[in-house]
Every structure is written in C-alpha cells, then in structure tokens.
Amino acid sequence: MSATPLSSLTRTFDPQSALRRLLVLDAVVTGVNALAYLFLSGPLGRFLGVGSGLLTGLGAFLAAYAVAVGLAASRRRPPTLGVRAVVEVNLAWAAVSCAALVLWLEPSAAGAVWTVLQALVVAGFALLQHMALRSRQLSQD
C-alpha cells in the first residue's frame, strides 16, 4: 500500500514545531500591522475612517505584543502559560474589535471590512495556537 501525501503529513506532524511556527507567524503579522499603524497612521486613519491617534496607540500596543509573541516563539519549547496568554489576548482582541465596530467606532466601509477581517485572522490564530498547544500536551501524555 502506498502512502498518500496527506498520510505522510500527519505522520510527520510535530505539534511543537507547529506551535512555534504559528507563534512566529502571529508575531510577524502583528509586527507588520504595528509598523503600519505607527508610521502610516495619518493615511491609514483617513482610509479606514478612524483617528490617527487611535492607530498610533494600537500600533504601540501591537509592537510590544509582537515582541512578546516573538520571544515566546523563540523558545525551544514555548511555555504553556505564555501560549495560553497569547491565545487569550488574541481572543480578547477579536472580541473587542467586533464590539468596537458595533458600539463606538464609525469607520469607513474599508475600515469596517478591515476590522472584521483582522478580527477573524486573529481569532484564527488563537484557534490554531490552542489546537497546537493541546496536541503538544496530548502527545506528551
């Protein structure tokens, strides 16, 4: 019987590597957003229909967060508590983004779409990171 590409992927799936890759990807995406919000807050604010001060503040937070996630990813074995914190912050970010859109932000159409899309991406990171952490824990039992 010959192995399919899918079966070879599942045999070589390493939850530890997957978790680290997801954290690295999260840190990179977050860092790019942070830099854009920090250095392009004026033009992005006008395009998205939000204040440049808000984007600058979010950019500063995201820069610090990207560094923290990157540090967790740089560890040979990212700490369980740290990964859980990343998952929880990502879920909170997604929830607050949606709440802000409904309760207090009045963005442009592009800003509304951006807010929903980035919330979905961040929630996706949280879900995948949670699953990889759980797989890592199960593989060690």
Order of alpha helices (4+ residues) and beta strands (2+ residues): alpha-alpha-alpha-alpha-alpha-alpha
